[in-house]
Amino acid sequence: MNDVVVIGLGPAGLSAALRLAESGRRVLLVAKGEGGFQLSQGTIDVFGYAPQPVTDPLAAIGELTNGHPYAQLGAGRVRDAVSWLRDVLGEELLVGDPGRNYWLPTALGAMRPTALAQPSMVAAHQAASYAVVGFRQLKDYPTALLAGNLGCPFAWVDLPARREADSSALSYARALEDPAYAKQFSAAVAAAAPEGDVLLLPAMLGVRPGSWRRIADQVGRPIAEVPLQPPSVPGIRLHDALLARFKAAGGRVIIGSRVVGCRTDGDKVASVRLAVAGGTRDLRASDFVFAPGGFASGSIAVDSYGTITEPVFGLPLTATNAHELIGPDYWAPHPLFEVGVKVDDAGRARYDNLYLAGDIIAGAERWREKSGEGIAVATAFRAAESIMGGQA
Ligand SMILES: Cc1cc2nc3c(=O)[nH]c(=O)nc-3n(C[C@H](O)[C@H](O)[C@H](O)COP(=O)(O)OP(=O)(O)OC[C@H]3O[C@@H](n4cnc5c(N)ncnc54)[C@H](O)[C@@H]3O)c2cc1C
């Protein structure tokens, strides 16, 4: 039997699974699909807006009141969890400090706050000036708009990733793992790049961590990767590294199957039911970590009458009627996104051996606060620590 079944392959599920597997637990990770890393910038946002821009996420977390997931965790646990993730992935993948935000450019030329970033990005923090290089075959990098909003010069390079009209960031990233192509790419960038202290390139400088350094050396100037829309190459780097470490620690994975229900035994979950071809399969474990995301991943359902439910465990939610929880326009607050499950100090809900992590936990509008990844990692860490403490 498994010690722990972890449900979800986003930042929360991967973090909890890795922490538990590295502590020697037999962990099975199950997910119906990929999680939030492939959609993200490949950074770890801890707390960006409160709602005013945040310089020190830990200090701002210390000022939050009850109801927010961070208020229950406290700044110390958030610091420990986010630092653990940075250290476990290593400085080739994540650098920074949960107590200090970088300000890095988006592909539209706005500056956004984030606590941990990839080393290929951080030269853009507080640079005196920028220059932008775009690629004619890459439609996802709005080069002129980015440069216009930053007030800096730009230039184009005409170099496809493969023999095709348009190239995606992922096809460039894969092509750049070939040293001969990387050399050709770097020479073209160096020849085209206008004046500016830091050269902003689309976040596609290799699928593997560290590949960007070869390109930076060949270009011979400070460069910074700017995240693009999904699929995110920097997000894939984080996802792949966490999953590889989890497997190396003995973890097992089932991807592509949905958990559809559970069997309980008194105050405990005995097993979860996995949908498989032709029926269901029970997965038994001593403990369960439920990290299925929030509305965006379909883990919280709203039917045509506006009734909100959590369908797998039937967990109680902080609201059950979606009417009036959606703001009048896009930028208005949408309390619907704060709906979720309340947990106890160990991270449990309803059952003694069911621990929650990530977006399923109530009380934050993550995308607006830029807090989703920090909450995911910190609540995953708490879930793992609770389980490890309970078995010690
Ligand atoms: C449009 C948008 C923009 C955002 N922008 C930001 C931002 O800028 N900064 C920030 O910090 N956060 C942002 N967020 C939030 C961030 O994406 C989430 O907080 C983060 O991904 C949560 O991680 P998670 O692991 O809890 O869930 P997810 O990353 O959603 O992963 C959930 C996992 O669970 C699996 N799953 C779900 N249900 C089941 C089931 N029944 N059975 C099996 N598997 C299941 C899914 O397949 C997936 O693998 C944004 C979110 C959205 C929607």
The ligand as an SDF file (V2000), in Angstrom:
LIG
                    3D

 53 58  0  0  0  0  0  0  0  0999 V2000
   -5.5510   33.2350  -15.5260 C   0  0  0  0  0  0  0  0  0  0  0  0
   -4.7270   32.9390  -14.3020 C   0  0  0  0  0  0  0  0  0  0  0  0
   -3.6070   33.7200  -14.0420 C   0  0  0  0  0  0  0  0  0  0  0  0
   -2.8420   33.4570  -12.8920 C   0  0  0  0  0  0  0  0  0  0  0  0
   -1.7620   34.2420  -12.6640 N   0  0  0  0  0  0  0  0  0  0  0  0
   -1.0170   34.0100  -11.5540 C   0  0  0  0  0  0  0  0  0  0  0  0
    0.1320   34.7960  -11.2960 C   0  0  0  0  0  0  0  0  0  0  0  0
    0.4840   35.6790  -12.0510 O   0  0  0  0  0  0  0  0  0  0  0  0
    0.8240   34.5130  -10.1590 N   0  0  0  0  0  0  0  0  0  0  0  0
    0.4690   33.5250   -9.2920 C   0  0  0  0  0  0  0  0  0  0  0  0
    1.1370   33.3140   -8.2680 O   0  0  0  0  0  0  0  0  0  0  0  0
   -0.6060   32.7620   -9.5300 N   0  0  0  0  0  0  0  0  0  0  0  0
   -1.3540   32.9870  -10.6300 C   0  0  0  0  0  0  0  0  0  0  0  0
   -2.4450   32.2040  -10.8770 N   0  0  0  0  0  0  0  0  0  0  0  0
   -2.7590   31.1240   -9.9230 C   0  0  0  0  0  0  0  0  0  0  0  0
   -1.8320   29.9180  -10.0940 C   0  0  0  0  0  0  0  0  0  0  0  0
   -1.9150   29.4390  -11.4110 O   0  0  0  0  0  0  0  0  0  0  0  0
   -2.3120   28.8510   -9.1110 C   0  0  0  0  0  0  0  0  0  0  0  0
   -2.3510   29.4150   -7.8180 O   0  0  0  0  0  0  0  0  0  0  0  0
   -1.4050   27.6360   -9.0720 C   0  0  0  0  0  0  0  0  0  0  0  0
   -1.2770   27.0190  -10.3130 O   0  0  0  0  0  0  0  0  0  0  0  0
   -2.0490   26.6760   -8.0860 C   0  0  0  0  0  0  0  0  0  0  0  0
   -1.3570   25.4900   -8.0430 O   0  0  0  0  0  0  0  0  0  0  0  0
   -2.1030   24.1390   -7.6180 P   0  0  0  0  0  0  0  0  0  0  0  0
   -1.0270   23.1200   -7.5870 O   0  0  0  0  0  0  0  0  0  0  0  0
   -2.9330   24.3900   -6.4190 O   0  0  0  0  0  0  0  0  0  0  0  0
   -3.1490   23.8250   -8.7910 O   0  0  0  0  0  0  0  0  0  0  0  0
   -2.9690   23.6400  -10.3710 P   0  0  0  0  0  0  0  0  0  0  0  0
   -1.6810   24.2110  -10.8400 O   0  0  0  0  0  0  0  0  0  0  0  0
   -4.2280   24.1430  -10.9780 O   0  0  0  0  0  0  0  0  0  0  0  0
   -2.8820   22.0530  -10.5660 O   0  0  0  0  0  0  0  0  0  0  0  0
   -3.9850   21.2420  -10.2770 C   0  0  0  0  0  0  0  0  0  0  0  0
   -3.6580   19.8090  -10.6680 C   0  0  0  0  0  0  0  0  0  0  0  0
   -4.6740   18.9420  -10.1950 O   0  0  0  0  0  0  0  0  0  0  0  0
   -5.1400   18.1000  -11.2420 C   0  0  0  0  0  0  0  0  0  0  0  0
   -6.5260   17.7350  -10.9330 N   0  0  0  0  0  0  0  0  0  0  0  0
   -7.5890   18.5460  -10.7160 C   0  0  0  0  0  0  0  0  0  0  0  0
   -8.6760   17.8080  -10.4090 N   0  0  0  0  0  0  0  0  0  0  0  0
   -8.2890   16.5090  -10.4280 C   0  0  0  0  0  0  0  0  0  0  0  0
   -8.9500   15.2710  -10.1960 C   0  0  0  0  0  0  0  0  0  0  0  0
  -10.2530   15.2020   -9.8780 N   0  0  0  0  0  0  0  0  0  0  0  0
   -8.2510   14.1280  -10.3410 N   0  0  0  0  0  0  0  0  0  0  0  0
   -6.9390   14.1380  -10.6620 C   0  0  0  0  0  0  0  0  0  0  0  0
   -6.2550   15.2930  -10.8900 N   0  0  0  0  0  0  0  0  0  0  0  0
   -6.9180   16.4490  -10.7640 C   0  0  0  0  0  0  0  0  0  0  0  0
   -4.9440   18.9360  -12.4940 C   0  0  0  0  0  0  0  0  0  0  0  0
   -4.9140   18.1470  -13.6680 O   0  0  0  0  0  0  0  0  0  0  0  0
   -3.5790   19.5650  -12.1740 C   0  0  0  0  0  0  0  0  0  0  0  0
   -2.5390   18.6560  -12.4610 O   0  0  0  0  0  0  0  0  0  0  0  0
   -3.2080   32.4160  -12.0130 C   0  0  0  0  0  0  0  0  0  0  0  0
   -4.3170   31.6190  -12.2910 C   0  0  0  0  0  0  0  0  0  0  0  0
   -5.0720   31.8830  -13.4200 C   0  0  0  0  0  0  0  0  0  0  0  0
   -6.2650   31.0280  -13.6920 C   0  0  0  0  0  0  0  0  0  0  0  0
  1  2  1  0
  2  3  1  0
  2 52  2  0
  3  4  2  0
  4  5  1  0
  4 50  1  0
  5  6  2  0
  6  7  1  0
  6 13  1  0
  7  8  2  0
  7  9  1  0
  9 10  1  0
 10 11  2  0
 10 12  1  0
 12 13  2  0
 13 14  1  0
 14 15  1  0
 14 50  1  0
 15 16  1  0
 16 17  1  0
 16 18  1  0
 18 19  1  0
 18 20  1  0
 20 21  1  0
 20 22  1  0
 22 23  1  0
 23 24  1  0
 24 25  2  0
 24 26  1  0
 24 27  1  0
 27 28  1  0
 28 29  2  0
 28 30  1  0
 28 31  1  0
 31 32  1  0
 32 33  1  0
 33 34  1  0
 33 48  1  0
 34 35  1  0
 35 36  1  0
 35 46  1  0
 36 37  1  0
 36 45  1  0
 37 38  2  0
 38 39  1  0
 39 40  1  0
 39 45  2  0
 40 41  1  0
 40 42  2  0
 42 43  1  0
 43 44  2  0
 44 45  1  0
 46 47  1  0
 46 48  1  0
 48 49  1  0
 50 51  2  0
 51 52  1  0
 52 53  1  0
M  END
$$$$
